[in-house]
Structures are given as C-alpha cells and as structure tokens.
C-alpha cells in the first residue's frame, strides 16, 4: 500500500494581514476579574475617552444604528454625538492606552473592518481574506458560531464580547481561537467554562506567520479545570501548542468524540484515558510519546488512532481490545515488534507502520484478509542490530561546534578547534580539531549541472548538483569529511567524484544519513549523504554507476568475482602477464522484457553486459577465462547453439561485432565460458534473428535512452511566469499533480528519448519571447542538460513580441543538440513532424493586458454539476453556486455535518487558504460529487446539515427552491399527460430551479 505524502494530521494554515494599526494598549484585569482600564498619561482616567472607546467596541459587535444611550445606558456628551465615524489611527493620540479593554493585537488586525456607524446598508460579506473594508465584524459571528482565529490576537476579543453580548454567546456551539497571543488566550480561557453549550472547540497554533515566513507557535500549556463543565463538547482540537501532559479536565467530557493533540510536547498519557468512552478519533501525531497506557484498550468506540512521528518502542497488549478500530497510523516511531493481540482487530482495514525498526510482521495479521499494510523502510528479514559498544576513554571526544548556514551565507570561518558545518539542502562539512593552524574563511557554492562541471562515464547517472568548495589551493593538516546529498538510486554503486581543475577522479565513498537536526525537508527524514575524506577543496559531485570490482593481476595469476553477480568470474592463469596490471569489472543488468520489445523477438534472451578494462591496456600473454551466466530461461540442456551469440562492443566507436566464431565458446548447465586476450565489452545473446550485430547496436542505444516528457506550465496568479521542465515519464504524473494548485498549462508532451547528460533547447515561438537577458539563453532559446535524477527545471518570464497586441497564442518547442538555425520557416510554424533536432511542441497562451498593464484573467471555472434526483429532490449547479455564496465562515462546520472528514477539510483549507470563496465552492462541490453514488435524498441531507450547523436560513432557502422545482416538475408532467391532477396526501417528486 502506498501512502499519500500528505500527513493526515490537522493542518490549519491561513495567511492573514498582520500589519500594525498603531494601537498601544495591553489587556489588563481588575481584582474582580473584569477588564480594567488604565489611566492616560496624566495619571487621571478620562471618563469621556473610556465611554467613546466602549462605544467603538460595541459598534464593532453590533454594527447597527442604535444610539449610544441604548447601547450602554450611560449619558453621552455632545462631542461624542458629533463623532459618527472613528478610525484607530485617529484615536491613538487622543486616548492613548485608555482603550486597553481590547488588546492591541485584536485592533491591529481588525483595521480592515468598517468603523462607521452612520451607514444604513446591510453588511457585505467578502469571500476572500484578508477582509476588505466592506466586511464587518458580524461576518465572524453567527447565532451559533464564533470564529476568532482569522486575525492575529483575536482570542482577546472573547472576554469583551462576553461582557457585551453574554446572552448571545451562551448559545454558542462552535468556537475557534488562535493561541499565538498568551495574554489574550488566558483571558479567553476564563470565559470558556461559561459556554456550556459548545459542541466544537479549536484552540490552535500555526494560524499565522512572522515576518520571516515561519508559523507562529501556539502558547497553550494547559486548560483550566473548569473546562470539564463543557458536557456537550464533541470535537476538540488543541494542535500546534505546548502541552506536556493531557489536561485532566478532558477526562470528564462524556461525549467527546474527536480529540486532536497533534504537534505538542506530550511524552505520555494518563491511565485515565479510558474514561473517554465516546472517543472515535484520536490523533497524537508529532509528539514525544514513548508508550501508550493499558487503558487505551477501554476506548471501545475508537475507529481511528494516529500516533505517527513519536518515540513509541512498544504497543500495549490491550490494543487488541479496540474492536471498532478501522485505521491505525504508527509510522515514524521506534517499534521493534507488534503484539500478537493485534490479530483480534477484526475491523482494522489500514495499518501504516513504515519507518520503524520492525524485523518481523506477526502471523496474526494474516488472519485479517481486508487489511492493507504499509511496511516501507523497515529492516524486515534482517537480523536485529546489536547495541553499539560504549566508547573507550581515549575514543571519547568532545563535541565540536556546529554551524548552520542559510542560503545567502556562502562563506564561513573555521578555527583550529574544528567545526561541523551544515549547508542548505542537506550537505555537511566536518572539520576535525587541528585541521587548520589559524582561523580561515572558506566558501561554498552549488552550481548548475552544466557540462563543464559534470563528467560522466558510460552508464553513469548524476545524482547531485556540483558542489564547489574554495579556496582550491588550501591544504588541511587532517582529512576533512565532505558529505554531499544525493537522490536515491537502486542496485547501483554511489560514489563521490572530484574535479581538481584538470581531471576527474572517484573517491572512496561512505553512505549515511544526515544529522537528525538537519533535515533537507521540514519534518522529513535526514538527507542521504555520500561522504568522502579530502585534504584539499575542489569540485564534488555524486554519481551512480554499475558496481566496479577491481583487482591487481600479477604473474602468479588471480581470480576476480563480481559482487553484483557472483556468477560472473574472471580466471587469470599464471604467466598471463609479465608486469602487474589493474583489472576493473562492471556488470550491467539488462531487462529482458525491454530487449524483447526493442528487437521485436519475443524469444530473445540476454545475459548481463560485461564491461572490462585494464591499466595498462595491453594484451594478455595467456587467454583469460570468462564465465558468465546463461541468459535467463536458457539452460545448457535446452538451448539451440545456433541461436547463441557472443557480441564484442567497442565503447569508443559505439559498435558491436559478432565474435561467436572467433572465440572458444562452450556452455555448461548454467554458464557460458569463453576465452579472450583483449578486454572490452562482452554481451551474450540468445535470439532467432539474423544480422545480430545491427540489432544489438540499435537495442543498446535505445537502452541508454530515457523516455521523457516535457512540461510547460504557467503560474495561475501570473501567466507571464512560465516553468519548463523535462522529467522521466514515470515521474510526470506525480509532478503535475503536486503543481496543479499553483500552475496551469497544457498536457505533458508525447514521449521523447534523451540520453543522460544530453543537451536540449527550449524556444518560445509564434509571438512569444523571454523578457529578461539570461546567460543560458542564446538567440531566444534556453539551454538545458538532461539528468534523469535531477529536476531539469527553469522558470522564466515571457512577454509578447514587439508589435503584438491582445492575447498571444504562442508555443514552446524543444530541440535536441545544436541550435536549429537552418529550419525552414514553414516547418517552424506548422511543425508537421519531428526532424533530426525537433523533439516536441506545446501551446502557450499569454492573456491580453488591460489599461493598467495587468493581465486580463479569466474567471474561475467549475465543472457542471447537478445534485440529487427528480424523485427525492433536485438542485441545479446554479442553485449550489447561489448557496455557496452565503456559507462564508460556516463552511467547516457545514462540511462536518455533511460527513466530510477532518483530514479532507484540512486539505481543502490548505489548498485554498488565500481564497475563501474557492474554498467554500470546493467543499460543497466535493461533497456533491460524492453524492452521485450515495442514493436518493441528497437534497434532504443538505437541508439537514444546514439545520444542524445553525443555518436555518439556508435550509429554508433550499426547501423553497426544491418546492418551486417540484411544482414546475409536476406541471410539466401534467402538460404531457404523464401525471394525474394533484391529489392531496400524495408525495410529489422535488426538483430545483434556477428561476
């Protein structure tokens, strides 16, 4: 089972306007627990100023035309009546800190709301945060729902609202608070116990970002004991906070069904956890939990348990008592074994246990036929790793200093004491103590993988970008460890290569994972590192290649056995050489199915390809015995010797020659044996075709090529920004899906063939051009070099050619090799078929510009969709769109009542975090699409969800639409004679209407 890369934790990230509005007051409290005012600078409180501040706060809540006397019951001065419109900036100098009853952060983030009380127009609700001036505070407050996590510090408004509209808040069912403002949060927690009707409560961090783009942490450390009075609470989300233990008050919530404690600091759970008998969903992802209590088995209603990204070493046997458990997420822990009691989890359908230390999967899980298990990244079948030996006193060393560099820090200093340097992207440099005499400034730079920085041998694959370390001439007194991150490869040798300015050489390489504290991706595993020891700086790259085995052959003879395929052996008899020489053997495994498809012979079989070389390159005095396995599926008893061919390859000329008749070739039951005196490439074929040399040459060339596709995508928010990318075909679908939220464009190109390290060009044509000068752009065409394990990506800004007006329907063409300067114009325009240089062409459209030099963007389109059926109720797409415009901030609770999962709602919220309108539409249409196979009654289910969410107004509107449609439907049936006149008491089918 392949698991999605998106973690199924609750992620709630919204970009909000965090500009300050100049408010300087801070929340204060009197001894009685009510908000306290601070005196102005003169030391004496100003009653008129406080009354005006209070009036302003109440206007934010009510936004109506009532007089101040009716709002406060206090007399109001004439000066106050003469100030119908007040702005925060105009109050800051006049009243100073006297408005401290509302926190500065609350006011600073609400400066977009209208403060005027003279307007008689109703509130206009916008669907796109941050809220424009036309949006007023009531958009955050409905009859049963209050959302205060859309502005930084919004929790501070809860005490103010409680003191002003206590009666309305007593009936609150759904409440969301941000936890990034500690003083405001503490005041809000004091109000919580009074909201006894609450059904759903979220107090989360990571709702906002600082100036560096990092999420602000939640500051919640505990909950007051009085929260246990929330006896109706069903859903509680305390994610992204600083809880170190489970608040005891939560154990007294009798109907709590969903509990999210993701990304806190929990290390254990209380034994009383079993008291939450109604719990169906529990998420503890991203904590520090070492073990689970035995009382976990008492959660009989639990259906989903997520304990991923913790420190679990074992599971309690009582986990087998969770008879309703459907999904168990245990990835990224330290589990060494699973209890046999898990065989009793008959309802379990999904078990995620990847990235643990499991050597064995218990047989009891085989009794669960519907269970899907993800066991990736576990040492299954391997013997347990013995504990490491404790270091001896002389081995123990003091920990050297660590230095973490940013992307813009390309130089650093290393002292004689040594340093462990972490470079962006995952690379590491380890300078041991004593490697330098004096403190020295060093530099690093990561270069583009251009041909002048990369040298690949035949069958090599580049796995990293070139890393240059300077100064090149510096010499270290002790070897410095250079660790370069690389992309994963299968069944090949990974080595670091160094360029000293004149030639490339391979270095002894050790593979390991990077430091736990230095992950190349936030929240991900540490990078894979290829490490080597050097005494001088230079250029370094990581490549993968067929495993190289080597030995030194002396006059006494030798035996060389391949580590990649032990069936391949080289026997060097005595006196085969006079002087010692170094022999290198590489074995390249070849897919039989690919060979059959390329040569058109379904009976074709091949052995591994042998690449032999020696230094010095002179012929042997005695024939060398070479043993190679027979092609797969062929034995010495069944083969037809007339179909067996031995091919000799010349790597320089790229030719293959049939030498079967020129060598002594015989077969045993499993092996073919032949004798040679010259080292080169050798390949054993079994085929019925003739003219084998020509067939092998074509097949070999095709096997070296990668099937690739080209992508041309435009950023949705700026069509002039274009991303060009070339990827192997098996990686294209996943890449397109990951980019679909930010980019749009034509489908990927047809399949093309490219070699590792082959150069190609991208040209903008038919009215398009690149808008900036680039060193990799010549004659309007971008230069690329294809490497199968790298991204092969460039982003450019384009513009219309001179003289072009209106929208431009252009294209991007990809060419192989040199610049196609001699292509006829008609070929460049029509592109009827590929020539020797052309690879693919994709269309590209650049919208027209308006008078303000901005692109005229097309409106967001949604696929046609109708909901329900004529028998039980029917709503058209236009009906659904009209309803979505009125949902606004209630979208999440409506989604919950419609049956959407919390994970799906979080996914939608992250996808459209900058566009509330698109978010609401996606939620509603996502649910509607799922109703196609849910049977009749979809319209009724939508009405019920609106009612449960406290939106009786929308429920009534839907019922009116359906009733009108029902009448029209019945009248149409009567007109064509398919229905009798209306008979009271008989149910009629329901149909929506756009009218």
Protein Blocks (a to p, Z undefined) as FASTA:
>chain_A
ZZdfbdcbdcddddddfbdehiabdcdddfkopacddddfkopacfklmmmmmmmmmmmm
nopabdfklmnopacdfklmmmmbccfklmmmmnmmmlmmpcfklmmmmmmpcfbfkbcb
dcdddfbdcddfkbcfklmpcfkbccfklbghklmmmmmmmmmmmmlmmmpcbdcddfkb
mklmmmmmmmmmmmmmbfbdcddehkbccfkopacddfbfbdcfklmmmmmbfbdcfehi
abfbdcfklmmmmklmbdcfehiabfbdcfklmmmmmbcbdcfehiabfbdcfklmmmmm
bmbdcfehiabfbdcfklmmmmmbfbdcfehiabfbdcfklmmmmmbmbdcfehiabfbd
cfklmmmmkbccdfehiaehiacddddddddfklpccddddddddfklcbdcddfkopad
ddehiiacdddehiafbdcddddddddddfklpccdehiacfbdcdddddfkbccfbdcd
ddddddddehiacdddddehjaccddddddddddfklcfbghiacddddddddfbdcddd
dddddddddddddfkopadddfklmmbccdddehkbfbdcddddddddddfklmmmmnop
akbccddddddddddddddfbdcdddddddehiafklpcfklpccddddfklopacdfkl
mpccdddfkbccdddfbdcdddddddfbehkllmmmmmmmmmmpccddddddddfklmkb
ccdddddfklmmmmmmmmmmmggcddddddddddehiacddddeehiacfbdcfkbgghi
acddddfkbnopacddddddehiacjddddddddehjadfkbcfklmmnomaccfkbmbd
cddddddddfkopacddddddddddedjfklopcdfklmmmmmmmnmmmlmmmmmmnopa
fklmmmmmmmmmmbmklmmmmmmmmmmmmmmmnoghklmmmmmmmmmnopamlmmmmmmm
mmmmmmmmmmmmmmnopaccddehiacdddddfZZ
